[in-house]
Amino acid sequence: MDDHHHSYLPTPALMRRARGTYWRSIRAQLHAIGIDDMPRNGPAILSRIESPDESQQYVAAELGVTKQAVSQLTDTLVGRGYLERSPDPEDRRRVSLQLTERGQEVVNAIARGVDAVDAQLAERLSHEQIEAMRTGLAALADVKAADTAAGTGLPRPSRQLRRISPIFPVSDLARALAHYASLGFDTESYADGDDYGFARREGVELHLAAHHGHDAADHVHA
C-alpha cells in the first residue's frame, strides 16, 4: 500500500496497521536464539531490570495491566530462568532482581529487534519526521492518561483467559515426554536438561517439571 493511500486512512486505522511491528521484529530475534517461551510482555519487564528508577507501578501503567500482573509475570520470568532473585544488600527486607545470562541474551535480542525496525523507519522518514511521530504518540498517551484520570470513556473490558500453560510434576521427564509424543504432541526438554520439558499441540502447551520423589502413578499415565 502506498503513502498516498495511507494518508487517507484515519489515525486509529493507521495505529491498528502499525500495531505489533516492533513485537514481530523482536520475536524473530528471539526465535533466532532459540527462545520460544517468552511471555508477551516479558521483553518489557526484562528491558527495565537495569533501570531501577522505573517502578512496578510505572511499568504496569505502560503495559496497561495491574501491579499484581507485573508481579506474576516477574515470577514467570524467574521460573523460566530469565531473572534471578537475591537479597538486597542495602535492605534485607527487599529482594533484588538481576538478569541471568539467558535473560541478558534476550535483552540483547530485543535491542536488535528494535534497531531493525528503527533502521527501516530511518530509510522511510527523516529525523524530523520520526521525532514528530514520537511527539504525536506521546501526546496521544497524555490524552489517554488525562481521560483515565477524569473517568471519561469506557474502560477496557476485563481480559479473558485465552491461553494457559499448566506445569505438571512428573517422576521421569524422558518417559513423560515420550508419552506425550505418542499422543501427537511436539515435545522437547529445556536446554537439554532432564528436569524441565514442554509438550505442545494445536495451541496447547504443557510444562513438565521433574520431581524425582513424585509418585510414578501420576497424570502422565492416566
Secondary structure, DSSP 8 states (H G I E B T S, - for coil): --HHHHTTS-HHHHHHHHTTHHHHHHHHHHHHTT-----TTHHHHHHTTT-TTS-HHHHHHHHTS-HHHHHHHHHHHHHTTSEEEEEETTEEEEEEEEE-HHHHHHHHHHHHHHHHHHHHHHHHS-HHHHHHHHHHHHHHHHHHHHHHHHT-S-------------EEEES-HHHHHHHHHHTT-EEEEGGG-SSEEEEEETTEEEEEEE-TTS-SSSGGG-
